[in-house]
Amino acid sequence: MDDMDRKILRLLQEDSSISVSDIARQVGLSASPCWKRINRMQTDGLIKRQVAVLDADKLGYGLTVFVSIKTGEHSADWLQTFAKTVEGMPEVLEFHRMAGEVDYLLKVVVPDMRSFDLFYKNLVELTALSEVTSRFSMETIKDTTALPV
């Protein structure tokens, strides 16, 4: 990956709907070599997918919750089952296995506290967990998917 690829990636991270010809013009390439670079980066897996970033508040998902989970179980089979359970929960935007005091961290978005309560009850009923701690976001200060390329 060279500086030209990085310029292209920065533009795509700002707006993935930008046309190849607009990208090419902004980075100083003709359209065909620009398209080839984008295609190569997609084939190589640098560009995983292109999506629309939605406004959670405007869609009625006004509550963001970070759920810390401790478990006494650490087997591969348990993790596979737990991961499959969490992956089936559309409220979970992110799911991380952690180092340190907690084992897993979930980023959850729901419309309101009642919806979170239903999510929480479902989570603890489906899987045996030692400790579940929820932290509620009061304000999003920074929210980006752009990597510093």
N, CA, C and O atoms as a GROMACS GRO file, in nm:
protein
  596
    1MET      N    1   0.085  -0.118   0.000
    1MET     CA    2   0.000   0.000   0.000
    1MET      C    3   0.090   0.124   0.000
    1MET      O    4   0.181   0.136   0.082
    2ASP      N    5   0.063   0.214  -0.092
    2ASP     CA    6   0.143   0.335  -0.102
    2ASP      C    7   0.059   0.458  -0.065
    2ASP      O    8  -0.056   0.446  -0.025
    3ASP      N    9   0.120   0.576  -0.080
    3ASP     CA   10   0.050   0.700  -0.043
    3ASP      C   11  -0.076   0.722  -0.126
    3ASP      O   12  -0.175   0.775  -0.076
    4MET      N   13  -0.073   0.682  -0.253
    4MET     CA   14  -0.190   0.699  -0.339
    4MET      C   15  -0.306   0.613  -0.287
    4MET      O   16  -0.421   0.659  -0.283
    5ASP      N   17  -0.276   0.489  -0.248
    5ASP     CA   18  -0.380   0.403  -0.190
    5ASP      C   19  -0.439   0.467  -0.064
    5ASP      O   20  -0.560   0.465  -0.044
    6ARG      N   21  -0.352   0.525   0.019
    6ARG     CA   22  -0.399   0.588   0.143
    6ARG      C   23  -0.492   0.706   0.112
    6ARG      O   24  -0.594   0.724   0.179
    7LYS      N   25  -0.456   0.786   0.012
    7LYS     CA   26  -0.543   0.898  -0.027
    7LYS      C   27  -0.680   0.847  -0.071
    7LYS      O   28  -0.783   0.902  -0.033
    8ILE      N   29  -0.678   0.742  -0.151
    8ILE     CA   30  -0.804   0.684  -0.198
    8ILE      C   31  -0.886   0.632  -0.080
    8ILE      O   32  -1.007   0.656  -0.073
    9LEU      N   33  -0.821   0.562   0.012
    9LEU     CA   34  -0.892   0.508   0.128
    9LEU      C   35  -0.951   0.619   0.215
    9LEU      O   36  -1.063   0.606   0.265
   10ARG      N   37  -0.876   0.728   0.233
   10ARG     CA   38  -0.930   0.840   0.313
   10ARG      C   39  -1.057   0.895   0.250
   10ARG      O   40  -1.154   0.924   0.320
   11LEU      N   41  -1.056   0.910   0.118
   11LEU     CA   42  -1.176   0.960   0.049
   11LEU      C   43  -1.293   0.863   0.062
   11LEU      O   44  -1.406   0.905   0.087
   12LEU      N   45  -1.265   0.735   0.046
   12LEU     CA   46  -1.372   0.634   0.057
   12LEU      C   47  -1.428   0.627   0.199
   12LEU      O   48  -1.547   0.602   0.217
   13GLN      N   49  -1.342   0.649   0.299
   13GLN     CA   50  -1.391   0.647   0.438
   13GLN      C   51  -1.481   0.767   0.467
   13GLN      O   52  -1.571   0.758   0.550
   14GLU      N   53  -1.458   0.878   0.399
   14GLU     CA   54  -1.544   0.995   0.415
   14GLU      C   55  -1.680   0.973   0.350
   14GLU      O   56  -1.783   1.008   0.406
   15ASP      N   57  -1.678   0.913   0.228
   15ASP     CA   58  -1.801   0.894   0.152
   15ASP      C   59  -1.780   0.780   0.053
   15ASP      O   60  -1.719   0.799  -0.053
   16SER      N   61  -1.830   0.662   0.086
   16SER     CA   62  -1.807   0.546   0.000
   16SER      C   63  -1.891   0.550  -0.127
   16SER      O   64  -1.872   0.468  -0.216
   17SER      N   65  -1.983   0.646  -0.137
   17SER     CA   66  -2.065   0.656  -0.258
   17SER      C   67  -2.001   0.745  -0.364
   17SER      O   68  -2.057   0.763  -0.472
   18ILE      N   69  -1.886   0.801  -0.334
   18ILE     CA   70  -1.817   0.888  -0.429
   18ILE      C   71  -1.779   0.808  -0.554
   18ILE      O   72  -1.739   0.692  -0.544
   19SER      N   73  -1.792   0.869  -0.669
   19SER     CA   74  -1.763   0.798  -0.794
   19SER      C   75  -1.612   0.781  -0.814
   19SER      O   76  -1.532   0.859  -0.762
   20VAL      N   77  -1.576   0.679  -0.888
   20VAL     CA   78  -1.436   0.653  -0.918
   20VAL      C   79  -1.375   0.773  -0.990
   20VAL      O   80  -1.261   0.810  -0.963
   21SER      N   81  -1.449   0.834  -1.079
   21SER     CA   82  -1.395   0.950  -1.151
   21SER      C   83  -1.369   1.067  -1.057
   21SER      O   84  -1.270   1.139  -1.074
   22ASP      N   85  -1.455   1.088  -0.956
   22ASP     CA   86  -1.431   1.194  -0.858
   22ASP      C   87  -1.309   1.163  -0.771
   22ASP      O   88  -1.228   1.251  -0.742
   23ILE      N   89  -1.295   1.038  -0.731
   23ILE     CA   90  -1.177   0.997  -0.654
   23ILE      C   91  -1.052   1.020  -0.738
   23ILE      O   92  -0.956   1.081  -0.692
   24ALA      N   93  -1.055   0.972  -0.861
   24ALA     CA   94  -0.939   0.986  -0.950
   24ALA      C   95  -0.899   1.132  -0.966
   24ALA      O   96  -0.780   1.165  -0.959
   25ARG      N   97  -0.995   1.218  -0.986
   25ARG     CA   98  -0.967   1.361  -1.002
   25ARG      C   99  -0.903   1.418  -0.876
   25ARG      O  100  -0.808   1.495  -0.884
   26GLN      N  101  -0.954   1.380  -0.760
   26GLN     CA  102  -0.904   1.436  -0.634
   26GLN      C  103  -0.764   1.386  -0.598
   26GLN      O  104  -0.690   1.456  -0.529
   27VAL      N  105  -0.729   1.266  -0.643
   27VAL     CA  106  -0.596   1.212  -0.609
   27VAL      C  107  -0.496   1.227  -0.724
   27VAL      O  108  -0.378   1.196  -0.707
   28GLY      N  109  -0.542   1.275  -0.840
   28GLY     CA  110  -0.452   1.299  -0.951
   28GLY      C  111  -0.423   1.177  -1.038
   28GLY      O  112  -0.313   1.163  -1.090
   29LEU      N  113  -0.521   1.090  -1.052
   29LEU     CA  114  -0.508   0.972  -1.140
   29LEU      C  115  -0.616   0.978  -1.247
   29LEU      O  116  -0.711   1.056  -1.237
   30SER      N  117  -0.600   0.897  -1.349
   30SER     CA  118  -0.711   0.877  -1.442
   30SER      C  119  -0.803   0.770  -1.382
   30SER      O  120  -0.763   0.699  -1.288
   31ALA      N  121  -0.923   0.758  -1.435
   31ALA     CA  122  -1.024   0.670  -1.375
   31ALA      C  123  -0.984   0.524  -1.375
   31ALA      O  124  -1.004   0.454  -1.275
   32SER      N  125  -0.926   0.475  -1.485
   32SER     CA  126  -0.894   0.332  -1.494
   32SER      C  127  -0.791   0.286  -1.390
   32SER      O  128  -0.817   0.187  -1.321
   33PRO      N  129  -0.676   0.354  -1.375
   33PRO     CA  130  -0.583   0.312  -1.269
   33PRO      C  131  -0.642   0.327  -1.129
   33PRO      O  132  -0.611   0.248  -1.040
   34CYS      N  133  -0.726   0.428  -1.111
   34CYS     CA  134  -0.790   0.446  -0.980
   34CYS      C  135  -0.882   0.329  -0.951
   34CYS      O  136  -0.879   0.274  -0.841
   35TRP      N  137  -0.964   0.290  -1.048
   35TRP     CA  138  -1.055   0.176  -1.032
   35TRP      C  139  -0.976   0.050  -1.002
   35TRP      O  140  -1.016  -0.030  -0.917
   36LYS      N  141  -0.863   0.030  -1.071
   36LYS     CA  142  -0.780  -0.090  -1.048
   36LYS      C  143  -0.728  -0.093  -0.906
   36LYS      O  144  -0.724  -0.198  -0.843
   37ARG      N  145  -0.687   0.022  -0.855
   37ARG     CA  146  -0.639   0.027  -0.716
   37ARG      C  147  -0.751  -0.007  -0.618
   37ARG      O  148  -0.731  -0.086  -0.526
   38ILE      N  149  -0.868   0.051  -0.640
   38ILE     CA  150  -0.982   0.022  -0.551
   38ILE      C  151  -1.018  -0.126  -0.559
   38ILE      O  152  -1.042  -0.189  -0.456
   39ASN      N  153  -1.022  -0.180  -0.678
   39ASN     CA  154  -1.055  -0.321  -0.697
   39ASN      C  155  -0.952  -0.411  -0.627
   39ASN      O  156  -0.989  -0.509  -0.563
   40ARG      N  157  -0.823  -0.377  -0.639
   40ARG     CA  158  -0.718  -0.454  -0.573
   40ARG      C  159  -0.734  -0.449  -0.421
   40ARG      O  160  -0.720  -0.550  -0.353
   41MET      N  161  -0.764  -0.330  -0.369
   41MET     CA  162  -0.780  -0.317  -0.224
   41MET      C  163  -0.902  -0.394  -0.174
   41MET      O  164  -0.902  -0.445  -0.062
   42GLN      N  165  -1.006  -0.404  -0.256
   42GLN     CA  166  -1.121  -0.487  -0.221
   42GLN      C  167  -1.083  -0.634  -0.224
   42GLN      O  168  -1.117  -0.709  -0.132
   43THR      N  169  -1.014  -0.677  -0.328
   43THR     CA  170  -0.972  -0.817  -0.342
   43THR      C  171  -0.879  -0.857  -0.228
   43THR      O  172  -0.888  -0.968  -0.176
   44ASP      N  173  -0.788  -0.765  -0.190
   44ASP     CA  174  -0.693  -0.792  -0.082
   44ASP      C  175  -0.756  -0.784   0.056
   44ASP      O  176  -0.691  -0.817   0.156
   45GLY      N  177  -0.881  -0.740   0.065
   45GLY     CA  178  -0.949  -0.734   0.193
   45GLY      C  179  -0.926  -0.606   0.271
   45GLY      O  180  -0.971  -0.595   0.385
   46LEU      N  181  -0.856  -0.508   0.213
   46LEU     CA  182  -0.837  -0.380   0.282
   46LEU      C  183  -0.970  -0.306   0.293
   46LEU      O  184  -0.998  -0.242   0.394
   47ILE      N  185  -1.051  -0.316   0.190
   47ILE     CA  186  -1.187  -0.262   0.192
   47ILE      C  187  -1.280  -0.382   0.214
   47ILE      O  188  -1.300  -0.463   0.124
   48LYS      N  189  -1.335  -0.392   0.335
   48LYS     CA  190  -1.418  -0.507   0.369
   48LYS      C  191  -1.556  -0.499   0.306
   48LYS      O  192  -1.606  -0.598   0.253
   49ARG      N  193  -1.617  -0.382   0.314
   49ARG     CA  194  -1.750  -0.362   0.256
   49ARG      C  195  -1.779  -0.212   0.252
   49ARG      O  196  -1.710  -0.134   0.317
   50GLN      N  197  -1.880  -0.175   0.178
   50GLN     CA  198  -1.922  -0.036   0.172
   50GLN      C  199  -2.066  -0.030   0.222
   50GLN      O  200  -2.154  -0.100   0.172
   51VAL      N  201  -2.087   0.055   0.323
   51VAL     CA  202  -2.218   0.060   0.388
   51VAL      C  203  -2.263   0.204   0.406
   51VAL      O  204  -2.184   0.298   0.393
   52ALA      N  205  -2.390   0.222   0.436
   52ALA     CA  206  -2.443   0.352   0.475
   52ALA      C  207  -2.436   0.362   0.626
   52ALA      O  208  -2.478   0.269   0.696
   53VAL      N  209  -2.386   0.472   0.678
   53VAL     CA  210  -2.381   0.495   0.822
   53VAL      C  211  -2.508   0.570   0.860
   53VAL      O  212  -2.531   0.682   0.814
   54LEU      N  213  -2.590   0.507   0.943
   54LEU     CA  214  -2.722   0.560   0.976
   54LEU      C  215  -2.717   0.641   1.106
   54LEU      O  216  -2.628   0.621   1.189
   55ASP      N  217  -2.812   0.730   1.124
   55ASP     CA  218  -2.824   0.811   1.244
   55ASP      C  219  -2.915   0.737   1.343
   55ASP      O  220  -3.037   0.732   1.325
   56ALA      N  221  -2.855   0.681   1.446
   56ALA     CA  222  -2.930   0.601   1.544
   56ALA      C  223  -3.041   0.682   1.611
   56ALA      O  224  -3.152   0.632   1.627
   57ASP      N  225  -3.012   0.805   1.649
   57ASP     CA  226  -3.113   0.888   1.716
   57ASP      C  227  -3.234   0.912   1.626
   57ASP      O  228  -3.348   0.899   1.670
   58LYS      N  229  -3.208   0.947   1.501
   58LYS     CA  230  -3.318   0.976   1.409
   58LYS      C  231  -3.400   0.852   1.377
   58LYS      O  232  -3.517   0.861   1.338
   59LEU      N  233  -3.340   0.734   1.395
   59LEU     CA  234  -3.411   0.609   1.372
   59LEU      C  235  -3.475   0.554   1.499
   59LEU      O  236  -3.532   0.445   1.499
   60GLY      N  237  -3.464   0.630   1.608
   60GLY     CA  238  -3.530   0.590   1.732
   60GLY      C  239  -3.447   0.504   1.824
   60GLY      O  240  -3.500   0.445   1.918
   61TYR      N  241  -3.316   0.494   1.800
   61TYR     CA  242  -3.228   0.417   1.888
   61TYR      C  243  -3.148   0.515   1.973
   61TYR      O  244  -3.030   0.538   1.949
   62GLY      N  245  -3.215   0.572   2.073
   62GLY     CA  246  -3.156   0.680   2.151
   62GLY      C  247  -3.072   0.638   2.269
   62GLY      O  248  -3.013   0.724   2.336
   63LEU      N  249  -3.064   0.510   2.298
   63LEU     CA  250  -2.990   0.465   2.416
   63LEU      C  251  -2.876   0.373   2.374
   63LEU      O  252  -2.898   0.268   2.313
   64THR      N  253  -2.754   0.414   2.408
   64THR     CA  254  -2.635   0.332   2.383
   64THR      C  255  -2.584   0.282   2.517
   64THR      O  256  -2.566   0.359   2.611
   65VAL      N  257  -2.560   0.151   2.524
   65VAL     CA  258  -2.519   0.088   2.649
   65VAL      C  259  -2.395   0.004   2.623
   65VAL      O  260  -2.389  -0.071   2.526
   66PHE      N  261  -2.296   0.016   2.712
   66PHE     CA  262  -2.178  -0.069   2.707
   66PHE      C  263  -2.195  -0.173   2.817
   66PHE      O  264  -2.203  -0.140   2.935
   67VAL      N  265  -2.200  -0.298   2.777
   67VAL     CA  266  -2.227  -0.408   2.870
   67VAL      C  267  -2.099  -0.488   2.891
   67VAL      O  268  -2.046  -0.548   2.798
   68SER      N  269  -2.049  -0.487   3.016
   68SER     CA  270  -1.930  -0.564   3.052
   68SER      C  271  -1.976  -0.697   3.109
   68SER      O  272  -2.067  -0.703   3.191
   69ILE      N  273  -1.910  -0.803   3.065
   69ILE     CA  274  -1.951  -0.938   3.106
   69ILE      C  275  -1.831  -1.013   3.162
   69ILE      O  276  -1.724  -1.016   3.102
   70LYS      N  277  -1.853  -1.073   3.279
   70LYS     CA  278  -1.756  -1.167   3.336
   70LYS      C  279  -1.820  -1.305   3.334
   70LYS      O  280  -1.940  -1.320   3.360
   71THR      N  281  -1.740  -1.403   3.304
   71THR     CA  282  -1.790  -1.540   3.304
   71THR      C  283  -1.687  -1.631   3.369
   71THR      O  284  -1.567  -1.604   3.364
   72GLY      N  285  -1.734  -1.737   3.429
   72GLY     CA  286  -1.643  -1.836   3.486
   72GLY      C  287  -1.602  -1.940   3.384
   72GLY      O  288  -1.515  -2.022   3.410
   73GLU      N  289  -1.662  -1.936   3.270
   73GLU     CA  290  -1.640  -2.035   3.164
   73GLU      C  291  -1.552  -1.975   3.054
   73GLU      O  292  -1.578  -1.865   3.006
   74HIS      N  293  -1.448  -2.050   3.016
   74HIS     CA  294  -1.356  -1.998   2.914
   74HIS      C  295  -1.323  -2.101   2.807
   74HIS      O  296  -1.225  -2.084   2.734
   75SER      N  297  -1.401  -2.206   2.796
   75SER     CA  298  -1.372  -2.308   2.696
   75SER      C  299  -1.409  -2.259   2.556
   75SER      O  300  -1.492  -2.169   2.541
   76ALA      N  301  -1.347  -2.318   2.457
   76ALA     CA  302  -1.374  -2.282   2.317
   76ALA      C  303  -1.520  -2.311   2.281
   76ALA      O  304  -1.583  -2.234   2.209
   77ASP      N  305  -1.572  -2.423   2.331
   77ASP     CA  306  -1.711  -2.457   2.302
   77ASP      C  307  -1.808  -2.355   2.360
   77ASP      O  308  -1.904  -2.314   2.294
   78TRP      N  309  -1.782  -2.313   2.485
   78TRP     CA  310  -1.868  -2.214   2.547
   78TRP      C  311  -1.863  -2.083   2.469
   78TRP      O  312  -1.967  -2.023   2.441
   79LEU      N  313  -1.743  -2.039   2.433
   79LEU     CA  314  -1.729  -1.914   2.358
   79LEU      C  315  -1.802  -1.922   2.224
   79LEU      O  316  -1.867  -1.826   2.183
   80GLN      N  317  -1.791  -2.035   2.158
   80GLN     CA  318  -1.859  -2.051   2.029
   80GLN      C  319  -2.011  -2.038   2.046
   80GLN      O  320  -2.077  -1.972   1.967
   81THR      N  321  -2.064  -2.101   2.150
   81THR     CA  322  -2.207  -2.093   2.177
   81THR      C  323  -2.248  -1.951   2.215
   81THR      O  324  -2.349  -1.899   2.167
   82PHE      N  325  -2.168  -1.888   2.302
   82PHE     CA  326  -2.198  -1.751   2.344
   82PHE      C  327  -2.190  -1.655   2.226
   82PHE      O  328  -2.277  -1.569   2.209
   83ALA      N  329  -2.087  -1.669   2.144
   83ALA     CA  330  -2.071  -1.582   2.027
   83ALA      C  331  -2.190  -1.596   1.933
   83ALA      O  332  -2.239  -1.497   1.879
   84LYS      N  333  -2.234  -1.718   1.912
   84LYS     CA  334  -2.349  -1.741   1.824
   84LYS      C  335  -2.474  -1.676   1.881
   84LYS      O  336  -2.555  -1.618   1.807
   85THR      N  337  -2.491  -1.684   2.012
   85THR     CA  338  -2.605  -1.620   2.078
   85THR      C  339  -2.601  -1.469   2.059
   85THR      O  340  -2.701  -1.408   2.020
   86VAL      N  341  -2.485  -1.409   2.085
   86VAL     CA  342  -2.472  -1.263   2.076
   86VAL      C  343  -2.486  -1.216   1.931
   86VAL      O  344  -2.547  -1.113   1.905
   87GLU      N  345  -2.429  -1.291   1.838
   87GLU     CA  346  -2.438  -1.253   1.697
   87GLU      C  347  -2.583  -1.250   1.648
   87GLU      O  348  -2.615  -1.180   1.552
   88GLY      N  349  -2.670  -1.324   1.714
   88GLY     CA  350  -2.811  -1.325   1.678
   88GLY      C  351  -2.892  -1.213   1.741
   88GLY      O  352  -3.014  -1.205   1.722
   89MET      N  353  -2.826  -1.126   1.815
   89MET     CA  354  -2.894  -1.014   1.881
   89MET      C  355  -2.868  -0.887   1.802
   89MET      O  356  -2.758  -0.832   1.808
   90PRO      N  357  -2.968  -0.838   1.729
   90PRO     CA  358  -2.945  -0.722   1.642
   90PRO      C  359  -2.912  -0.593   1.719
   90PRO      O  360  -2.858  -0.499   1.660
   91GLU      N  361  -2.943  -0.589   1.847
   91GLU     CA  362  -2.912  -0.470   1.927
   91GLU      C  363  -2.762  -0.453   1.950
   91GLU      O  364  -2.716  -0.343   1.979
   92VAL      N  365  -2.687  -0.563   1.938
   92VAL     CA  366  -2.543  -0.560   1.964
   92VAL      C  367  -2.470  -0.515   1.838
   92VAL      O  368  -2.472  -0.583   1.735
   93LEU      N  369  -2.405  -0.398   1.847
   93LEU     CA  370  -2.329  -0.346   1.734
   93LEU      C  371  -2.185  -0.394   1.735
   93LEU      O  372  -2.125  -0.416   1.630
   94GLU      N  373  -2.130  -0.411   1.855
   94GLU     CA  374  -1.992  -0.456   1.869
   94GLU      C  375  -1.985  -0.560   1.980
   94GLU      O  376  -2.060  -0.555   2.077
   95PHE      N  377  -1.892  -0.655   1.963
   95PHE     CA  378  -1.875  -0.764   2.059
   95PHE      C  379  -1.726  -0.792   2.065
   95PHE      O  380  -1.666  -0.836   1.967
   96HIS      N  381  -1.666  -0.767   2.182
   96HIS     CA  382  -1.522  -0.780   2.198
   96HIS      C  383  -1.487  -0.877   2.310
   96HIS      O  384  -1.551  -0.877   2.415
   97ARG      N  385  -1.386  -0.961   2.288
   97ARG     CA  386  -1.325  -1.041   2.395
   97ARG      C  387  -1.214  -0.955   2.452
   97ARG      O  388  -1.130  -0.906   2.377
   98MET      N  389  -1.212  -0.938   2.583
   98MET     CA  390  -1.125  -0.840   2.646
   98MET      C  391  -1.013  -0.906   2.726
   98MET      O  392  -1.022  -1.022   2.766
   99ALA      N  393  -0.908  -0.828   2.749
   99ALA     CA  394  -0.805  -0.862   2.846
   99ALA      C  395  -0.831  -0.774   2.968
   99ALA      O  396  -0.877  -0.660   2.954
  100GLY      N  397  -0.803  -0.825   3.086
  100GLY     CA  398  -0.823  -0.743   3.206
  100GLY      C  399  -0.937  -0.794   3.292
  100GLY      O  400  -0.963  -0.914   3.299
  101GLU      N  401  -1.004  -0.701   3.359
  101GLU     CA  402  -1.103  -0.735   3.460
  101GLU      C  403  -1.231  -0.795   3.405
  101GLU      O  404  -1.297  -0.873   3.475
  102VAL      N  405  -1.268  -0.762   3.282
  102VAL     CA  406  -1.390  -0.819   3.224
  102VAL      C  407  -1.350  -0.910   3.109
  102VAL      O  408  -1.244  -0.894   3.049
  103ASP      N  409  -1.438  -1.004   3.079
  103ASP     CA  410  -1.409  -1.100   2.972
  103ASP      C  411  -1.460  -1.054   2.836
  103ASP      O  412  -1.395  -1.076   2.734
  104TYR      N  413  -1.577  -0.988   2.835
  104TYR     CA  414  -1.639  -0.946   2.709
  104TYR      C  415  -1.700  -0.808   2.726
  104TYR      O  416  -1.742  -0.770   2.835
  105LEU      N  417  -1.704  -0.735   2.616
  105LEU     CA  418  -1.767  -0.603   2.615
  105LEU      C  419  -1.859  -0.595   2.494
  105LEU      O  420  -1.818  -0.623   2.381
  106LEU      N  421  -1.983  -0.555   2.518
  106LEU     CA  422  -2.081  -0.538   2.411
  106LEU      C  423  -2.117  -0.390   2.400
  106LEU      O  424  -2.131  -0.320   2.500
  107LYS      N  425  -2.132  -0.343   2.277
  107LYS     CA  426  -2.192  -0.212   2.254
  107LYS      C  427  -2.332  -0.239   2.202
  107LYS      O  428  -2.351  -0.302   2.098
  108VAL      N  429  -2.430  -0.189   2.275
  108VAL     CA  430  -2.571  -0.219   2.248
  108VAL      C  431  -2.645  -0.088   2.221
  108VAL      O  432  -2.625   0.011   2.291
  109VAL      N  433  -2.731  -0.088   2.119
  109VAL     CA  434  -2.819   0.028   2.096
  109VAL      C  435  -2.964  -0.020   2.099
  109VAL      O  436  -3.000  -0.121   2.039
  110VAL      N  437  -3.044   0.056   2.171
  110VAL     CA  438  -3.187   0.025   2.186
  110VAL      C  439  -3.265   0.157   2.189
  110VAL      O  440  -3.206   0.263   2.211
  111PRO      N  441  -3.395   0.151   2.168
  111PRO     CA  442  -3.474   0.274   2.172
  111PRO      C  443  -3.480   0.341   2.310
  111PRO      O  444  -3.474   0.463   2.320
  112ASP      N  445  -3.490   0.259   2.416
  112ASP     CA  446  -3.514   0.317   2.548
  112ASP      C  447  -3.480   0.215   2.656
  112ASP      O  448  -3.438   0.103   2.628
  113MET      N  449  -3.498   0.257   2.781
  113MET     CA  450  -3.463   0.172   2.895
  113MET      C  451  -3.545   0.044   2.899
  113MET      O  452  -3.493  -0.062   2.932
  114ARG      N  453  -3.672   0.053   2.866
  114ARG     CA  454  -3.757  -0.067   2.865
  114ARG      C  455  -3.702  -0.169   2.765
  114ARG      O  456  -3.697  -0.288   2.795
  115SER      N  457  -3.663  -0.122   2.649
  115SER     CA  458  -3.606  -0.212   2.548
  115SER      C  459  -3.476  -0.274   2.597
  115SER      O  460  -3.448  -0.391   2.571
  116PHE      N  461  -3.395  -0.192   2.668
  116PHE     CA  462  -3.271  -0.248   2.721
  116PHE      C  463  -3.301  -0.354   2.827
  116PHE      O  464  -3.233  -0.457   2.831
  117ASP      N  465  -3.399  -0.330   2.910
  117ASP     CA  466  -3.436  -0.428   3.012
  117ASP      C  467  -3.474  -0.561   2.948
  117ASP      O  468  -3.433  -0.667   2.996
  118LEU      N  469  -3.550  -0.556   2.840
  118LEU     CA  470  -3.586  -0.680   2.768
  118LEU      C  471  -3.462  -0.746   2.709
  118LEU      O  472  -3.447  -0.868   2.717
  119PHE      N  473  -3.372  -0.666   2.651
  119PHE     CA  474  -3.247  -0.720   2.597
  119PHE      C  475  -3.166  -0.788   2.708
  119PHE      O  476  -3.119  -0.900   2.692
  120TYR      N  477  -3.152  -0.719   2.822
  120TYR     CA  478  -3.075  -0.770   2.935
  120TYR      C  479  -3.132  -0.903   2.985
  120TYR      O  480  -3.058  -0.998   3.007
  121LYS      N  481  -3.263  -0.907   3.003
  121LYS     CA  482  -3.326  -1.030   3.052
  121LYS      C  483  -3.304  -1.145   2.954
  121LYS      O  484  -3.279  -1.258   2.995
  122ASN      N  485  -3.312  -1.117   2.827
  122ASN     CA  486  -3.287  -1.218   2.724
  122ASN      C  487  -3.142  -1.266   2.730
  122ASN      O  488  -3.116  -1.386   2.723
  123LEU      N  489  -3.049  -1.173   2.743
  123LEU     CA  490  -2.907  -1.208   2.748
  123LEU      C  491  -2.876  -1.300   2.866
  123LEU      O  492  -2.809  -1.403   2.848
  124VAL      N  493  -2.923  -1.266   2.984
  124VAL     CA  494  -2.889  -1.346   3.102
  124VAL      C  495  -2.966  -1.477   3.108
  124VAL      O  496  -2.923  -1.571   3.175
  125GLU      N  497  -3.079  -1.486   3.039
  125GLU     CA  498  -3.153  -1.613   3.033
  125GLU      C  499  -3.088  -1.712   2.937
  125GLU      O  500  -3.091  -1.832   2.960
  126LEU      N  501  -3.030  -1.661   2.829
  126LEU     CA  502  -2.975  -1.748   2.726
  126LEU      C  503  -2.841  -1.809   2.763
  126LEU      O  504  -2.807  -1.917   2.715
  127THR      N  505  -2.764  -1.742   2.848
  127THR     CA  506  -2.628  -1.787   2.877
  127THR      C  507  -2.597  -1.767   3.024
  127THR      O  508  -2.638  -1.667   3.084
  128ALA      N  509  -2.526  -1.862   3.082
  128ALA     CA  510  -2.483  -1.849   3.221
  128ALA      C  511  -2.365  -1.752   3.228
  128ALA      O  512  -2.259  -1.777   3.170
  129LEU      N  513  -2.384  -1.640   3.298
  129LEU     CA  514  -2.281  -1.537   3.311
  129LEU      C  515  -2.258  -1.509   3.459
  129LEU      O  516  -2.353  -1.511   3.537
  130SER      N  517  -2.133  -1.483   3.498
  130SER     CA  518  -2.102  -1.455   3.638
  130SER      C  519  -2.145  -1.316   3.680
  130SER      O  520  -2.203  -1.297   3.787
  131GLU      N  521  -2.115  -1.218   3.593
  131GLU     CA  522  -2.145  -1.079   3.629
  131GLU      C  523  -2.170  -0.999   3.502
  131GLU      O  524  -2.096  -1.011   3.404
  132VAL      N  525  -2.274  -0.918   3.505
  132VAL     CA  526  -2.307  -0.831   3.391
  132VAL      C  527  -2.321  -0.689   3.446
  132VAL      O  528  -2.402  -0.664   3.535
  133THR      N  529  -2.243  -0.596   3.391
  133THR     CA  530  -2.247  -0.457   3.432
  133THR      C  531  -2.280  -0.371   3.311
  133THR      O  532  -2.217  -0.384   3.206
  134SER      N  533  -2.378  -0.283   3.327
  134SER     CA  534  -2.419  -0.197   3.216
  134SER      C  535  -2.382  -0.053   3.246
  134SER      O  536  -2.403  -0.003   3.357
  135ARG      N  537  -2.325   0.013   3.146
  135ARG     CA  538  -2.290   0.155   3.156
  135ARG      C  539  -2.362   0.228   3.042
  135ARG      O  540  -2.353   0.188   2.926
  136PHE      N  541  -2.432   0.334   3.077
  136PHE     CA  542  -2.516   0.404   2.981
  136PHE      C  543  -2.445   0.529   2.931
  136PHE      O  544  -2.399   0.612   3.011
  137SER      N  545  -2.436   0.543   2.800
  137SER     CA  546  -2.374   0.660   2.739
  137SER      C  547  -2.467   0.780   2.752
  137SER      O  548  -2.584   0.774   2.715
  138MET      N  549  -2.414   0.888   2.806
  138MET     CA  550  -2.492   1.011   2.819
  138MET      C  551  -2.481   1.096   2.693
  138MET      O  552  -2.574   1.168   2.657
  139GLU      N  553  -2.365   1.088   2.627
  139GLU     CA  554  -2.341   1.169   2.508
  139GLU      C  555  -2.230   1.104   2.426
  139GLU      O  556  -2.131   1.056   2.481
  140THR      N  557  -2.248   1.102   2.295
  140THR     CA  558  -2.143   1.054   2.206
  140THR      C  559  -2.057   1.173   2.167
  140THR      O  560  -2.105   1.265   2.101
  141ILE      N  561  -1.931   1.171   2.207
  141ILE     CA  562  -1.839   1.281   2.178
  141ILE      C  563  -1.775   1.262   2.041
  141ILE      O  564  -1.763   1.356   1.963
  142LYS      N  565  -1.735   1.140   2.011
  142LYS     CA  566  -1.675   1.108   1.882
  142LYS      C  567  -1.731   0.975   1.835
  142LYS      O  568  -1.740   0.880   1.912
  143ASP      N  569  -1.768   0.970   1.709
  143ASP     CA  570  -1.824   0.849   1.652
  143ASP      C  571  -1.777   0.841   1.507
  143ASP      O  572  -1.827   0.913   1.421
  144THR      N  573  -1.682   0.754   1.481
  144THR     CA  574  -1.630   0.740   1.346
  144THR      C  575  -1.597   0.595   1.317
  144THR      O  576  -1.572   0.516   1.408
  145THR      N  577  -1.597   0.562   1.193
  145THR     CA  578  -1.549   0.430   1.150
  145THR      C  579  -1.418   0.445   1.072
  145THR      O  580  -1.360   0.346   1.029
  146ALA      N  581  -1.372   0.570   1.055
  146ALA     CA  582  -1.252   0.598   0.974
  146ALA      C  583  -1.125   0.560   1.048
  146ALA      O  584  -1.102   0.603   1.161
  147LEU      N  585  -1.043   0.477   0.984
  147LEU     CA  586  -0.912   0.442   1.038
  147LEU      C  587  -0.810   0.548   0.997
  147LEU      O  588  -0.826   0.610   0.892
  148PRO      N  589  -0.706   0.569   1.077
  148PRO     CA  590  -0.607   0.672   1.045
  148PRO      C  591  -0.505   0.626   0.940
  148PRO      O  592  -0.389   0.600   0.972
  149VAL      N  593  -0.549   0.617   0.816
  149VAL     CA  594  -0.458   0.574   0.709
  149VAL      C  595  -0.387   0.692   0.647
  149VAL      O  596  -0.306   0.674   0.556
   0.00000   0.00000   0.00000
